[in-house]
Amino acid sequence: MGNAAEARRTVDDDGTRPATGRPVPASEGASAGARTVRLSKVYGSGDMAVRVLDEVSVEFPAGRFTAIMGPSGAGKSTLMHCVAGLEAATSGKVYVGGQELGELSDRRLTRLRRERIGFVFQAFNLLPTLTARDNITLPMTLAGAAPDQEWFATVVRVLRLGERLTHRPSELSGGQQQRVALARALVTRPQIVFADEPTGNLDSRTGAEVLDLLRGAVDDLGQTVAMVTHDPVAAGRADAVVFLADGRIVDVMEGPTPDRVLDRMRGLGDRS
Ligand SMILES: Nc1ncnc2c1ncn2[C@@H]1O[C@H](COP(=O)(O)OP(=O)(O)OP(=O)(O)O)[C@@H](O)[C@H]1O
């Protein structure tokens, strides 16, 4: 049996067990980076209701790099936003670590987002008046917490930002700005880092560098990463690819390669 077929077997028919790139022992659920159980998201109501996510059960295992792919409009960004606590589920559950997001007050949810989730967006969202160092430590400053100096030094070393800490974003190249954005996402040691099309706006060399960084964050720092992408080459750097179509998980591919990802996407009717 091929990897993909084997991976598919891990999805329960009734969807109650999260789809994942590998079988998950029952005891491991609580240590998962993040997972959803029968997550649905409906926008609008009545005749205008659109079911964007339909009972999605998926896991982003701790210490692994998972890509999310699917045709345009499949619900990838919505899934990411729900798991990151940026949007509320219509039904079903979302867990970050062992914490179910639906149980949290707005205040605690904001805190969890700030302390336990890292974001890397296409636009780097750096503050132009702050130095690289202050941009990186911004989440801690907002939380009134002091950065763990040893961890800060590790992140800065791995991302090769040591010489750049006093520079402002306008004094940095695109790739350097992206590294600062990634450092900011990592500095709180989040449970999971979400990357939304992190290579979308970049030339191929800088894009490859960003993928190296995400891969390195997983391999060298033990980080958990979930990345939405349209790019089979980017998805090929992940440990597993979760395929969404029409708001449902249709496949999970272990050990993806760009060719296999491209084939699968064609099978889903994607021509992009
Ligand atoms: N706030 C909203 N209100 C109503 N419909 C929405 C809203 N946000 C998203 N949608 C719809 O939900 C569907 C899924 O959107 P989503 O952005 O999650 O897809 P995607 O897979 O990320 O697409 P793309 O690859 O094009 O970015 C789309 O049909 C979109 O129009």
The ligand as an SDF file (V2000), in Angstrom:
LIG
                    3D

 31 33  0  0  0  0  0  0  0  0999 V2000
  -16.5220   36.2960    5.5120 N   0  0  0  0  0  0  0  0  0  0  0  0
  -17.0480   35.5210    4.5420 C   0  0  0  0  0  0  0  0  0  0  0  0
  -18.3670   35.6060    4.2230 N   0  0  0  0  0  0  0  0  0  0  0  0
  -18.9100   34.8310    3.2770 C   0  0  0  0  0  0  0  0  0  0  0  0
  -18.2260   33.9010    2.5440 N   0  0  0  0  0  0  0  0  0  0  0  0
  -16.9060   33.7920    2.8100 C   0  0  0  0  0  0  0  0  0  0  0  0
  -16.2550   34.5820    3.8130 C   0  0  0  0  0  0  0  0  0  0  0  0
  -14.9400   34.2190    3.8430 N   0  0  0  0  0  0  0  0  0  0  0  0
  -14.7840   33.2600    2.9030 C   0  0  0  0  0  0  0  0  0  0  0  0
  -15.9580   33.0090    2.2800 N   0  0  0  0  0  0  0  0  0  0  0  0
  -16.1910   32.0150    1.2200 C   0  0  0  0  0  0  0  0  0  0  0  0
  -15.7320   30.7760    1.7050 O   0  0  0  0  0  0  0  0  0  0  0  0
  -15.1600   30.0050    0.6550 C   0  0  0  0  0  0  0  0  0  0  0  0
  -13.7890   29.5260    1.0900 C   0  0  0  0  0  0  0  0  0  0  0  0
  -12.9110   30.6400    1.2450 O   0  0  0  0  0  0  0  0  0  0  0  0
  -11.3910   30.4770    1.6770 P   0  0  0  0  0  0  0  0  0  0  0  0
  -10.7730   31.8200    1.5960 O   0  0  0  0  0  0  0  0  0  0  0  0
  -11.3180   29.7400    2.9460 O   0  0  0  0  0  0  0  0  0  0  0  0
  -10.8600   29.5280    0.5120 O   0  0  0  0  0  0  0  0  0  0  0  0
   -9.3510   29.2090    0.1050 P   0  0  0  0  0  0  0  0  0  0  0  0
   -9.3210   27.7280   -0.1220 O   0  0  0  0  0  0  0  0  0  0  0  0
   -8.4220   29.7680    1.0920 O   0  0  0  0  0  0  0  0  0  0  0  0
   -9.2770   29.9490   -1.2920 O   0  0  0  0  0  0  0  0  0  0  0  0
   -8.0340   30.6510   -2.0380 P   0  0  0  0  0  0  0  0  0  0  0  0
   -7.1040   29.5370   -2.4030 O   0  0  0  0  0  0  0  0  0  0  0  0
   -8.6750   31.2570   -3.2370 O   0  0  0  0  0  0  0  0  0  0  0  0
   -7.4390   31.6570   -1.0950 O   0  0  0  0  0  0  0  0  0  0  0  0
  -15.1440   30.8860   -0.5710 C   0  0  0  0  0  0  0  0  0  0  0  0
  -16.2100   30.5080   -1.3980 O   0  0  0  0  0  0  0  0  0  0  0  0
  -15.3430   32.2660   -0.0060 C   0  0  0  0  0  0  0  0  0  0  0  0
  -16.0300   33.0800   -0.9180 O   0  0  0  0  0  0  0  0  0  0  0  0
  1  2  1  0
  2  3  1  0
  2  7  2  0
  3  4  2  0
  4  5  1  0
  5  6  2  0
  6  7  1  0
  6 10  1  0
  7  8  1  0
  8  9  2  0
  9 10  1  0
 10 11  1  0
 11 12  1  0
 11 30  1  0
 12 13  1  0
 13 14  1  0
 13 28  1  0
 14 15  1  0
 15 16  1  0
 16 17  2  0
 16 18  1  0
 16 19  1  0
 19 20  1  0
 20 21  2  0
 20 22  1  0
 20 23  1  0
 23 24  1  0
 24 25  2  0
 24 26  1  0
 24 27  1  0
 28 29  1  0
 28 30  1  0
 30 31  1  0
M  END
$$$$
